[in-house]
Amino acid sequence: MVIGIVVVCVVLAVLAFLLPRFSHRPQRGAQRSLGAGTQVAGKAPGKSGRLLSKPFRSSSRAVGKSGRAGRRARRRMPF
């Protein structure tokens, strides 16, 4: 799962750098699917629900950061 998230982050960063306008929808889709995982894992009882949903939350945050970083790098380019 970790390798998959890393691949998604790299693909989103490259997509955001090359096509900033068209990178929002794939980013939202990835975050939506991770959000669904968070909700399902969060239904576990007690503290285990929080522990099981944490990897999905942090992965969603990483996907958002990589998209923002790609768009920000594109904005800073001189062309």
VMD Tcl script that builds the backbone (N, CA, C; Angstrom):
set m [mol new atoms 237]
animate dup $m
set s [atomselect $m all]
$s set {name element resname resid chain x y z} {
  {N N MET 1 A 0.827 -1.190 0.000}
  {CA C MET 1 A 0.000 0.000 0.000}
  {C C MET 1 A 0.874 1.258 0.000}
  {N N VAL 2 A 1.979 1.199 0.696}
  {CA C VAL 2 A 2.858 2.365 0.784}
  {C C VAL 2 A 3.421 2.695 -0.595}
  {N N ILE 3 A 3.828 1.684 -1.319}
  {CA C ILE 3 A 4.384 1.908 -2.650}
  {C C ILE 3 A 3.320 2.509 -3.571}
  {N N GLY 4 A 2.092 2.049 -3.442}
  {CA C GLY 4 A 1.000 2.592 -4.252}
  {C C GLY 4 A 0.757 4.063 -3.976}
  {N N ILE 5 A 0.792 4.458 -2.723}
  {CA C ILE 5 A 0.584 5.859 -2.357}
  {C C ILE 5 A 1.738 6.714 -2.886}
  {N N VAL 6 A 2.955 6.197 -2.793}
  {CA C VAL 6 A 4.110 6.938 -3.307}
  {C C VAL 6 A 3.973 7.137 -4.819}
  {N N VAL 7 A 3.544 6.105 -5.518}
  {CA C VAL 7 A 3.361 6.210 -6.971}
  {C C VAL 7 A 2.285 7.243 -7.300}
  {N N VAL 8 A 1.175 7.207 -6.564}
  {CA C VAL 8 A 0.094 8.172 -6.799}
  {C C VAL 8 A 0.590 9.587 -6.550}
  {N N CYS 9 A 1.355 9.790 -5.491}
  {CA C CYS 9 A 1.873 11.125 -5.189}
  {C C CYS 9 A 2.814 11.621 -6.285}
  {N N VAL 10 A 3.676 10.756 -6.768}
  {CA C VAL 10 A 4.609 11.157 -7.817}
  {C C VAL 10 A 3.856 11.488 -9.102}
  {N N VAL 11 A 2.890 10.647 -9.454}
  {CA C VAL 11 A 2.109 10.889 -10.673}
  {C C VAL 11 A 1.336 12.205 -10.555}
  {N N LEU 12 A 0.753 12.458 -9.398}
  {CA C LEU 12 A 0.012 13.712 -9.212}
  {C C LEU 12 A 0.934 14.929 -9.255}
  {N N ALA 13 A 2.117 14.816 -8.679}
  {CA C ALA 13 A 3.043 15.946 -8.709}
  {C C ALA 13 A 3.470 16.258 -10.144}
  {N N VAL 14 A 3.756 15.218 -10.917}
  {CA C VAL 14 A 4.153 15.426 -12.316}
  {C C VAL 14 A 2.977 15.984 -13.118}
  {N N LEU 15 A 1.794 15.431 -12.899}
  {CA C LEU 15 A 0.604 15.915 -13.600}
  {C C LEU 15 A 0.312 17.364 -13.237}
  {N N ALA 16 A 0.452 17.703 -11.958}
  {CA C ALA 16 A 0.207 19.080 -11.524}
  {C C ALA 16 A 1.237 20.032 -12.103}
  {N N PHE 17 A 2.450 19.554 -12.301}
  {CA C PHE 17 A 3.473 20.416 -12.895}
  {C C PHE 17 A 3.225 20.615 -14.383}
  {N N LEU 18 A 2.868 19.537 -15.071}
  {CA C LEU 18 A 2.690 19.633 -16.519}
  {C C LEU 18 A 1.342 20.235 -16.918}
  {N N LEU 19 A 0.283 19.831 -16.234}
  {CA C LEU 19 A -1.070 20.295 -16.551}
  {C C LEU 19 A -1.781 20.733 -15.272}
  {N N PRO 20 A -1.462 21.913 -14.759}
  {CA C PRO 20 A -2.006 22.312 -13.457}
  {C C PRO 20 A -3.531 22.378 -13.407}
  {N N ARG 21 A -4.158 22.799 -14.478}
  {CA C ARG 21 A -5.617 22.902 -14.470}
  {C C ARG 21 A -6.296 21.541 -14.401}
  {N N PHE 22 A -5.687 20.559 -15.038}
  {CA C PHE 22 A -6.317 19.246 -15.141}
  {C C PHE 22 A -5.890 18.296 -14.031}
  {N N SER 23 A -5.130 18.773 -13.081}
  {CA C SER 23 A -4.667 17.893 -12.010}
  {C C SER 23 A -5.616 17.876 -10.814}
  {N N HIS 24 A -6.549 18.798 -10.759}
  {CA C HIS 24 A -7.449 18.865 -9.604}
  {C C HIS 24 A -8.378 17.657 -9.526}
  {N N ARG 25 A -8.919 17.246 -10.645}
  {CA C ARG 25 A -9.873 16.139 -10.623}
  {C C ARG 25 A -9.229 14.813 -10.203}
  {N N PRO 26 A -8.062 14.438 -10.755}
  {CA C PRO 26 A -7.425 13.209 -10.260}
  {C C PRO 26 A -7.040 13.291 -8.786}
  {N N GLN 27 A -6.642 14.484 -8.346}
  {CA C GLN 27 A -6.307 14.653 -6.934}
  {C C GLN 27 A -7.533 14.444 -6.059}
  {N N ARG 28 A -8.650 15.031 -6.457}
  {CA C ARG 28 A -9.883 14.850 -5.688}
  {C C ARG 28 A -10.328 13.397 -5.688}
  {N N GLY 29 A -10.168 12.720 -6.826}
  {CA C GLY 29 A -10.545 11.311 -6.898}
  {C C GLY 29 A -9.716 10.448 -5.961}
  {N N ALA 30 A -8.424 10.697 -5.920}
  {CA C ALA 30 A -7.550 9.935 -5.026}
  {C C ALA 30 A -7.898 10.224 -3.569}
  {N N GLN 31 A -8.142 11.494 -3.267}
  {CA C GLN 31 A -8.485 11.842 -1.890}
  {C C GLN 31 A -9.851 11.293 -1.504}
  {N N ARG 32 A -10.772 11.235 -2.449}
  {CA C ARG 32 A -12.093 10.686 -2.159}
  {C C ARG 32 A -12.014 9.190 -1.851}
  {N N SER 33 A -11.204 8.464 -2.622}
  {CA C SER 33 A -11.089 7.033 -2.362}
  {C C SER 33 A -10.379 6.775 -1.032}
  {N N LEU 34 A -9.384 7.587 -0.705}
  {CA C LEU 34 A -8.739 7.443 0.598}
  {C C LEU 34 A -9.679 7.849 1.730}
  {N N GLY 35 A -10.540 8.810 1.469}
  {CA C GLY 35 A -11.529 9.201 2.469}
  {C C GLY 35 A -12.525 8.095 2.742}
  {N N ALA 36 A -12.887 7.353 1.700}
  {CA C ALA 36 A -13.790 6.212 1.897}
  {C C ALA 36 A -13.109 5.152 2.749}
  {N N GLY 37 A -11.813 4.936 2.523}
  {CA C GLY 37 A -11.068 3.996 3.356}
  {C C GLY 37 A -11.010 4.453 4.798}
  {N N THR 38 A -10.878 5.752 4.996}
  {CA C THR 38 A -10.853 6.306 6.347}
  {C C THR 38 A -12.182 6.051 7.053}
  {N N GLN 39 A -13.276 6.264 6.342}
  {CA C GLN 39 A -14.586 6.065 6.941}
  {C C GLN 39 A -14.826 4.612 7.303}
  {N N VAL 40 A -14.461 3.712 6.420}
  {CA C VAL 40 A -14.673 2.291 6.691}
  {C C VAL 40 A -13.805 1.838 7.862}
  {N N ALA 41 A -12.539 2.242 7.859}
  {CA C ALA 41 A -11.641 1.836 8.942}
  {C C ALA 41 A -12.039 2.493 10.259}
  {N N GLY 42 A -12.600 3.685 10.194}
  {CA C GLY 42 A -13.003 4.389 11.400}
  {C C GLY 42 A -14.197 3.787 12.096}
  {N N LYS 43 A -14.892 2.897 11.450}
  {CA C LYS 43 A -16.057 2.257 12.062}
  {C C LYS 43 A -15.676 1.135 13.021}
  {N N ALA 44 A -14.413 0.791 13.065}
  {CA C ALA 44 A -13.962 -0.220 14.022}
  {C C ALA 44 A -14.145 0.344 15.429}
  {N N PRO 45 A -14.452 -0.497 16.384}
  {CA C PRO 45 A -14.756 0.006 17.726}
  {C C PRO 45 A -13.525 0.525 18.470}
  {N N GLY 46 A -13.754 1.569 19.242}
  {CA C GLY 46 A -12.739 2.090 20.147}
  {C C GLY 46 A -11.555 2.734 19.461}
  {N N LYS 47 A -10.409 2.594 20.128}
  {CA C LYS 47 A -9.189 3.208 19.613}
  {C C LYS 47 A -8.697 2.534 18.347}
  {N N SER 48 A -9.106 1.307 18.128}
  {CA C SER 48 A -8.650 0.609 16.922}
  {C C SER 48 A -9.175 1.300 15.665}
  {N N GLY 49 A -10.341 1.908 15.746}
  {CA C GLY 49 A -10.868 2.648 14.606}
  {C C GLY 49 A -9.983 3.814 14.223}
  {N N ARG 50 A -9.510 4.534 15.242}
  {CA C ARG 50 A -8.615 5.650 14.977}
  {C C ARG 50 A -7.272 5.174 14.439}
  {N N LEU 51 A -6.776 4.089 14.998}
  {CA C LEU 51 A -5.487 3.563 14.544}
  {C C LEU 51 A -5.560 3.020 13.126}
  {N N LEU 52 A -6.680 2.392 12.772}
  {CA C LEU 52 A -6.820 1.838 11.431}
  {C C LEU 52 A -7.058 2.921 10.381}
  {N N SER 53 A -7.675 4.025 10.758}
  {CA C SER 53 A -7.981 5.072 9.782}
  {C C SER 53 A -6.828 6.054 9.591}
  {N N LYS 54 A -5.858 6.045 10.511}
  {CA C LYS 54 A -4.763 7.004 10.424}
  {C C LYS 54 A -3.945 6.892 9.136}
  {N N PRO 55 A -3.585 5.692 8.663}
  {CA C PRO 55 A -2.812 5.639 7.407}
  {C C PRO 55 A -3.567 6.243 6.223}
  {N N PHE 56 A -4.874 6.105 6.196}
  {CA C PHE 56 A -5.658 6.678 5.104}
  {C C PHE 56 A -5.673 8.198 5.188}
  {N N ARG 57 A -5.792 8.731 6.400}
  {CA C ARG 57 A -5.778 10.189 6.570}
  {C C ARG 57 A -4.440 10.786 6.171}
  {N N SER 58 A -3.361 10.162 6.617}
  {CA C SER 58 A -2.044 10.712 6.283}
  {C C SER 58 A -1.738 10.551 4.800}
  {N N SER 59 A -2.242 9.491 4.184}
  {CA C SER 59 A -2.044 9.312 2.742}
  {C C SER 59 A -2.819 10.362 1.963}
  {N N SER 60 A -4.020 10.670 2.415}
  {CA C SER 60 A -4.810 11.700 1.757}
  {C C SER 60 A -4.121 13.054 1.859}
  {N N ARG 61 A -3.541 13.328 3.015}
  {CA C ARG 61 A -2.802 14.566 3.203}
  {C C ARG 61 A -1.583 14.621 2.274}
  {N N ALA 62 A -0.904 13.484 2.118}
  {CA C ALA 62 A 0.277 13.438 1.249}
  {C C ALA 62 A -0.112 13.665 -0.210}
  {N N VAL 63 A -1.243 13.116 -0.627}
  {CA C VAL 63 A -1.715 13.321 -2.000}
  {C C VAL 63 A -2.009 14.799 -2.238}
  {N N GLY 64 A -2.642 15.432 -1.281}
  {CA C GLY 64 A -2.925 16.867 -1.406}
  {C C GLY 64 A -1.663 17.709 -1.467}
  {N N LYS 65 A -0.683 17.360 -0.631}
  {CA C LYS 65 A 0.566 18.115 -0.623}
  {C C LYS 65 A 1.321 17.963 -1.931}
  {N N SER 66 A 1.317 16.754 -2.494}
  {CA C SER 66 A 2.074 16.561 -3.737}
  {C C SER 66 A 1.428 17.321 -4.889}
  {N N GLY 67 A 0.109 17.365 -4.934}
  {CA C GLY 67 A -0.566 18.147 -5.966}
  {C C GLY 67 A -0.284 19.630 -5.827}
  {N N ARG 68 A -0.361 20.125 -4.603}
  {CA C ARG 68 A -0.069 21.539 -4.368}
  {C C ARG 68 A 1.369 21.870 -4.709}
  {N N ALA 69 A 2.282 20.982 -4.361}
  {CA C ALA 69 A 3.703 21.233 -4.628}
  {C C ALA 69 A 3.970 21.300 -6.129}
  {N N GLY 70 A 3.341 20.435 -6.898}
  {CA C GLY 70 A 3.529 20.466 -8.344}
  {C C GLY 70 A 3.009 21.748 -8.961}
  {N N ARG 71 A 1.823 22.185 -8.525}
  {CA C ARG 71 A 1.268 23.430 -9.059}
  {C C ARG 71 A 2.082 24.641 -8.621}
  {N N ARG 72 A 2.567 24.618 -7.380}
  {CA C ARG 72 A 3.382 25.731 -6.891}
  {C C ARG 72 A 4.713 25.803 -7.651}
  {N N ALA 73 A 5.320 24.664 -7.933}
  {CA C ALA 73 A 6.575 24.654 -8.699}
  {C C ALA 73 A 6.343 25.179 -10.104}
  {N N ARG 74 A 5.208 24.845 -10.683}
  {CA C ARG 74 A 4.891 25.337 -12.025}
  {C C ARG 74 A 4.725 26.856 -12.024}
  {N N ARG 75 A 4.070 27.380 -10.980}
  {CA C ARG 75 A 3.885 28.834 -10.892}
  {C C ARG 75 A 5.210 29.570 -10.773}
  {N N ARG 76 A 6.181 28.960 -10.126}
  {CA C ARG 76 A 7.452 29.625 -9.902}
  {C C ARG 76 A 8.392 29.545 -11.091}
  {N N MET 77 A 8.055 28.755 -12.083}
  {CA C MET 77 A 8.918 28.631 -13.260}
  {C C MET 77 A 8.861 29.941 -14.063}
  {N N PRO 78 A 9.951 30.322 -14.699}
  {CA C PRO 78 A 9.985 31.604 -15.399}
  {C C PRO 78 A 9.245 31.618 -16.747}
  {N N PHE 79 A 8.759 30.477 -17.217}
  {CA C PHE 79 A 8.091 30.488 -18.515}
  {C C PHE 79 A 6.640 30.485 -18.382}
}
mol reanalyze $m
mol bondsrecalc $m
mol representation Tube
mol addrep $m
